[in-house]
Amino acid sequence: MTWPVGHAVDDMLGCYVDWREDAHAVGEAYRRWFGAPDGEEAGRFSAYLGALDQEEWSARSYAVAVARVEALL
């Protein structure tokens, strides 16, 4: 594998790991919101939405990285 492709693949794999970690965080945030005691629902829902936003951002970054690798191949 040439250096530009290898670097792009490394970047893509890093983006994949970030996306998977963020996806896991969404599940955890959902569980915390779903089981929130009275009075804590709004704050936990807000945290859940923040986790969803982060997961969406990392998924888009991963998609861009995949497209970059595809273009180099």
C-alpha positions as CSV (number, residue, x, y, z in Angstrom):
1,M,0.0,0.0,0.0
2,T,1.4,3.4,-0.9
3,W,1.8,6.1,1.7
4,P,-1.2,8.3,0.8
5,V,-3.5,5.3,0.7
6,G,-2.1,3.8,3.9
7,H,-2.4,7.2,5.7
8,A,-6.0,7.5,4.4
9,V,-6.8,3.9,5.6
10,D,-5.3,4.7,9.0
11,D,-7.5,7.8,9.2
12,M,-10.6,5.9,8.1
13,L,-10.0,3.3,10.8
14,G,-9.6,6.0,13.4
15,C,-12.9,7.5,12.3
16,Y,-14.5,4.1,12.4
17,V,-13.4,3.6,16.0
18,D,-14.6,7.1,17.0
19,W,-18.0,6.5,15.4
20,R,-18.4,3.1,17.2
21,E,-17.5,4.7,20.5
22,D,-19.9,7.5,19.9
23,A,-22.6,5.0,18.9
24,H,-22.0,3.2,22.2
25,A,-22.3,6.5,24.1
26,V,-25.7,7.1,22.5
27,G,-26.9,3.8,23.9
28,E,-25.6,4.6,27.3
29,A,-27.2,8.1,27.2
30,Y,-30.5,6.6,26.1
31,R,-30.4,4.2,29.0
32,R,-29.7,7.0,31.5
33,W,-32.5,9.0,30.1
34,F,-35.0,6.1,30.0
35,G,-34.3,5.3,33.6
36,A,-34.1,8.9,34.9
37,P,-35.7,9.6,38.2
38,D,-38.3,12.3,38.4
39,G,-36.9,15.7,37.9
40,E,-33.9,14.6,35.9
41,E,-35.6,13.6,32.7
42,A,-35.0,17.0,30.9
43,G,-31.3,17.1,31.6
44,R,-30.7,13.5,30.7
45,F,-32.7,13.9,27.5
46,S,-30.5,16.9,26.6
47,A,-27.4,14.7,27.2
48,Y,-29.0,12.0,24.9
49,L,-29.5,14.6,22.2
50,G,-25.9,15.8,22.5
51,A,-24.7,12.2,22.2
52,L,-26.8,11.8,19.1
53,D,-25.3,14.9,17.6
54,Q,-21.8,13.7,18.3
55,E,-22.6,10.3,16.8
56,E,-23.9,11.9,13.7
57,W,-20.8,14.1,13.3
58,S,-18.5,11.1,13.7
59,A,-20.6,9.0,11.3
60,R,-20.2,11.8,8.7
61,S,-16.5,12.0,9.3
62,Y,-16.2,8.3,8.8
63,A,-18.2,8.5,5.5
64,V,-15.9,11.2,4.3
65,A,-12.9,9.1,5.2
66,V,-14.3,6.1,3.4
67,A,-14.9,8.2,0.3
68,R,-11.3,9.4,0.5
69,V,-10.0,5.9,0.5
70,E,-12.3,4.9,-2.3
71,A,-11.1,7.8,-4.4
72,L,-7.4,6.8,-3.8
73,L,-8.0,3.2,-4.8
